[in-house]
Amino acid sequence: MMTQVLEKATETKTMTLLQALTDAMDVMLAKDPKVVMYGEDVGRLGGVYRVTTGLQGKHGEHRVFDCPLTEAGIIGTAVGAAAVGMRPVVELQFGGFMMQGFDQIFSHVSRFRYRSRGRWSTPLVIRFPFGGGKSLLEQHADSPETYLMHTPGIKVAIPSNPYDAKGMLIAAIEDNDPVVFFESIYLYREPSARMDVPTGYYTVPLGQARVAREGSDVTLVTIGTMVHTCLAAAEQAAKAGIQCEVIDLRTVVPLDMETVVASVAKTGRVVVVHEANLTLGPGAEIAALIQEKCFYELEAPVLRVASFDTMPSPFNSLNHYSRPEAHHVAEAIKNVLSA
């Protein structure tokens, strides 16, 4: 689907995913005085991965500031701030640390509008780095999207490239619903993921998937870091004459099944790829929906490629062994074609 650009930017700049996120927050701090950003070391230090570098110096300590190391407190205060008209953007140092604040997310962030009978809402964004590929330690490489998919009332965004990252983060900040925003550690500074990004204001609507590569033989449904893994696998398959269509979901809540269904109707074969654990991962729900909506179009069972069911995520060389890589996806492509 086409990306919606609300105000056409006149200039572009080559950015990493990390730089695009910083630029998005800079744009929104300048545009909307109700936007505030805080978290653990996000002010003077610029965050654990330096995503907020320079924002405090430019916009002031009252707009970008540090807070105590308490995820429950960070998210809890954001609920209150959002309820009285602010648009807080809070950062947790890693996705695995979300569990310390999950009671606030599950019991308050997602329920506040219902609890107040529509009088209040929670227009807030919870950002954090997630995922493997960098051989990090326990609680630093988790992919907890399934917990949030099972929590009605929250949107879940997982961009795969700098252009989408900036546009989606701006859209998330302006959204009147709470958004949890996943940022791939692997892609933060990945040179191959650099691309030209408009320097002005624009949005990429939440809930609209994109076709990252067109094909006619197999549909690869994926998100985040795994978009690049699937594109690499599709390149391998193309050498054997197999044309794979790669669908970048962009968000898992809302889930754009219209784009997925249109692709499956064309190919008849599907592989779902994600970085979270296989059992009850996002691919389980996606595969079930494909079976319900595309039963007569399917030529083979829907296959899934995901990380091993391990907790915590292993580090060092085991991290690469346990998470999907291009050769795992290529094997699934071969299997779905022979089924």
C-alpha positions in Angstrom: 0.0 0.0 0.0 1.1 3.6 -0.6 2.5 5.5 2.3 0.5 8.6 3.3 2.5 11.8 3.4 0.6 14.6 5.0 3.1 17.4 4.4 5.5 16.8 1.6 9.1 17.3 2.7 11.3 19.2 0.3 14.6 17.6 1.4 15.9 14.2 2.2 18.8 12.9 4.2 20.4 9.5 4.3 19.7 8.1 7.8 20.1 4.9 9.9 17.0 3.6 11.6 18.3 5.2 14.9 18.8 8.6 13.3 15.3 8.5 11.7 13.8 7.9 15.2 15.8 10.8 16.7 14.6 13.0 13.8 11.0 12.0 14.4 11.1 12.9 18.1 12.9 16.2 17.2 10.1 17.0 14.7 7.3 16.3 17.2 8.9 18.2 20.1 9.1 21.3 17.9 5.6 20.8 16.5 3.6 20.0 19.6 4.2 21.5 23.1 2.2 18.7 24.7 4.9 16.2 23.7 7.4 15.3 26.5 10.0 12.5 26.5 11.5 10.8 29.5 13.0 7.5 30.7 16.2 6.0 32.0 19.2 8.1 30.9 17.4 9.6 27.9 18.3 13.2 28.8 21.9 14.1 29.3 23.2 10.7 28.1 20.8 10.3 25.2 19.5 6.8 26.1 21.3 3.5 26.3 21.6 3.5 22.5 21.8 7.3 22.1 18.5 7.5 20.3 17.5 10.7 22.1 21.0 12.3 21.8 20.8 16.1 21.6 17.1 16.4 22.2 17.4 17.7 25.8 20.0 20.3 24.8 17.7 21.5 22.0 14.3 21.4 23.6 15.1 21.8 27.3 15.1 19.8 30.5 11.4 20.3 31.0 10.6 18.5 27.7 13.3 15.7 27.7 14.4 14.4 31.1 15.7 11.5 33.1 13.7 9.6 35.7 14.4 6.9 38.3 15.0 3.3 37.3 11.5 2.2 37.7 9.6 0.9 34.6 6.3 0.8 36.6 6.8 4.4 37.6 7.8 5.5 34.1 4.7 4.0 32.5 2.4 4.9 35.4 3.2 8.5 35.3 2.8 8.5 31.5 -0.8 7.3 32.0 -1.5 10.2 34.3 0.2 12.7 32.0 -1.7 11.4 29.0 -5.0 11.6 30.8 -4.6 15.3 31.5 -3.7 16.2 27.9 0.0 15.6 27.5 1.5 13.3 24.9 4.3 11.5 26.7 6.9 9.4 24.9 8.7 7.1 27.3 11.7 4.9 26.8 12.5 1.6 28.5 16.1 0.6 28.1 15.2 -2.9 26.7 12.1 -4.8 25.7 12.8 -7.4 28.4 12.5 -4.7 31.0 8.8 -4.2 30.0 7.8 -6.9 32.4 8.6 -4.7 35.3 6.0 -2.3 34.1 3.6 -4.8 32.6 1.0 -4.3 35.4 0.7 -0.6 34.4 0.4 -1.6 30.7 -2.1 -4.3 31.2 -4.2 -2.8 34.1 -4.1 0.9 33.2 -2.7 1.9 29.8 -5.0 -0.4 27.9 -8.1 0.1 30.1 -8.1 3.8 31.0 -10.7 4.8 28.4 -13.0 2.0 29.3 -12.6 2.6 33.0 -13.4 6.3 32.6 -16.3 5.6 30.3 -14.6 7.5 27.5 -13.9 10.7 29.5 -10.1 10.1 29.3 -7.7 8.4 26.9 -4.0 7.6 27.0 -2.3 9.0 24.0 1.2 7.8 24.9 4.0 6.0 23.3 6.2 3.4 25.0 9.5 2.9 23.1 12.2 0.3 23.6 14.9 -1.6 21.7 14.3 -5.3 21.2 15.5 -8.4 19.4 18.6 -10.4 18.9 21.5 -10.6 16.5 23.9 -8.7 18.7 24.8 -11.4 21.3 23.3 -9.5 24.3 22.7 -10.8 27.8 19.5 -11.9 29.5 16.5 -9.6 29.2 18.3 -7.6 26.5 17.2 -9.5 23.4 13.6 -10.4 24.1 10.8 -10.1 21.5 7.7 -9.6 23.7 5.2 -8.5 21.1 2.8 -11.4 21.8 2.1 -10.3 25.3 0.9 -6.9 23.9 -1.1 -8.5 21.1 -3.1 -10.2 23.8 -3.8 -6.9 25.5 -6.7 -5.2 23.8 -6.6 -1.4 23.6 -2.9 -1.1 22.6 -1.4 -0.7 19.2 1.9 -2.5 18.5 4.3 -1.0 15.9 7.5 -2.7 14.6 9.2 -0.8 11.8 11.8 -2.4 9.5 13.5 0.6 7.9 14.3 4.2 8.6 11.6 5.7 6.4 8.9 3.7 8.1 10.4 4.2 11.6 10.2 8.0 11.4 6.8 8.2 9.8 5.3 5.5 12.1 6.7 7.1 15.3 5.2 10.5 14.3 1.9 8.7 13.7 2.2 7.0 17.0 2.8 10.2 18.9 -0.2 11.8 17.3 -2.5 8.8 17.8 -5.1 9.0 20.5 -4.6 5.4 21.5 -1.5 4.1 23.3 1.2 2.7 21.1 4.0 0.4 22.1 6.9 1.0 19.6 9.5 -1.7 19.0 12.9 -0.6 17.8 15.2 -3.3 16.4 18.6 -3.3 18.1 20.1 -5.1 15.1 18.9 -2.4 12.7 19.7 0.7 14.8 23.0 1.3 13.0 22.9 -1.4 10.3 24.6 0.1 7.2 22.6 -2.0 4.8 19.4 -0.5 6.3 20.4 3.1 5.6 18.1 5.0 3.3 17.0 8.5 2.2 14.4 9.9 4.7 12.5 13.2 4.4 13.8 15.7 6.9 10.3 17.3 7.5 7.1 16.1 8.9 5.3 13.1 7.4 3.4 10.0 8.7 3.2 6.4 7.8 -0.3 5.2 9.0 -0.4 2.5 11.6 -2.2 -0.6 10.5 -1.1 -0.6 6.8 1.3 -3.3 5.6 3.6 -2.8 2.6 4.7 -5.1 -0.1 8.5 -5.1 0.3 9.0 -7.4 -2.7 6.6 -8.6 -5.3 6.4 -12.3 -6.3 4.0 -15.0 -7.5 5.1 -18.3 -6.0 5.3 -17.9 -2.2 4.2 -15.2 0.3 6.6 -14.4 3.1 4.7 -12.6 5.9 7.1 -10.9 8.4 7.9 -7.8 10.4 10.8 -5.8 11.8 14.3 -7.2 11.5 13.0 -10.3 9.8 11.9 -8.3 6.8 15.6 -8.1 5.8 16.1 -11.8 6.5 13.1 -12.7 4.3 14.4 -10.4 1.5 17.8 -12.2 1.6 16.0 -15.5 1.5 13.9 -14.3 -1.5 17.1 -13.3 -3.3 18.4 -16.9 -2.8 15.1 -18.4 -4.0 15.1 -16.2 -7.1 18.3 -17.8 -8.2 16.3 -21.1 -8.5 13.5 -19.4 -10.4 11.2 -19.0 -7.3 9.5 -15.6 -6.9 8.7 -14.7 -3.3 6.4 -11.9 -2.3 7.5 -10.3 1.0 4.9 -8.6 3.1 6.1 -6.2 5.8 3.3 -6.0 8.3 4.6 -2.9 10.0 2.2 -3.4 12.9 0.8 -6.5 14.5 -2.0 -4.5 16.1 -3.8 -3.4 14.0 -3.1 -6.3 11.7 -3.5 -5.6 7.9 -5.0 -8.9 6.8 -6.3 -7.3 3.6 -2.8 -7.0 2.2 -1.9 -10.5 3.4 -5.1 -12.1 1.9 -4.5 -10.4 -1.5 -1.0 -11.8 -1.6 -2.0 -15.3 -0.6 -4.7 -15.3 -3.2 -2.0 -14.8 -5.8 0.6 -17.3 -4.5 -1.3 -20.0 -2.6 1.7 -20.7 -0.3 2.7 -18.9 2.8 5.6 -18.8 5.3 5.3 -16.6 8.3 8.5 -15.4 9.9 9.1 -13.6 13.2 11.8 -13.3 15.8 9.7 -14.1 18.9 9.4 -17.7 20.1 7.6 -20.1 17.9 4.9 -21.3 20.4 2.1 -18.8 20.6 4.2 -16.2 18.8 2.5 -13.7 16.5 2.9 -16.2 13.6 0.3 -18.5 15.3 -2.4 -15.8 15.1 -1.4 -14.8 11.6 -1.4 -18.4 10.4 -4.8 -19.0 11.9 -6.3 -16.0 10.2 -4.8 -17.0 6.9 -6.4 -20.4 7.2 -9.7 -18.9 8.1 -9.7 -16.3 5.3 -7.8 -18.1 2.5 -8.7 -21.8 3.0 -9.7 -22.3 -0.6 -6.7 -20.4 -2.0 -4.1 -22.3 0.0 -2.1 -25.0 -2.0 -0.1 -26.1 1.1 -0.2 -25.7 4.9 1.0 -22.4 6.3 4.6 -22.8 7.7 6.2 -20.8 10.4 9.8 -19.8 11.0 10.6 -18.4 14.4 13.1 -18.4 17.3 13.5 -21.5 19.4 11.3 -21.8 22.5 14.1 -20.7 24.9 14.0 -18.3 27.9 16.1 -16.3 28.2 17.3 -15.6 24.7 20.8 -17.2 24.4 23.8 -15.0 23.8 27.1 -15.2 22.0 27.1 -17.6 19.0 24.0 -19.4 20.3 21.9 -16.2 19.7 22.5 -16.5 15.9 21.8 -20.3 16.1 18.5 -19.9 17.9 16.9 -17.1 15.8 15.7 -17.2 12.2 18.3 -16.5 9.5 18.0 -16.5 5.7 18.9 -20.2 5.3 16.1 -21.2 7.7 13.6 -19.2 5.6 15.0 -20.6 2.4 14.4 -24.1 3.7 10.8 -23.3 4.6 10.3 -21.9 1.1 11.5 -25.2 -0.3 9.3 -27.2 2.0 6.1 -25.2 1.3 6.6 -25.6 -2.4 7.0 -29.4 -2.1 4.1 -29.9 0.2 
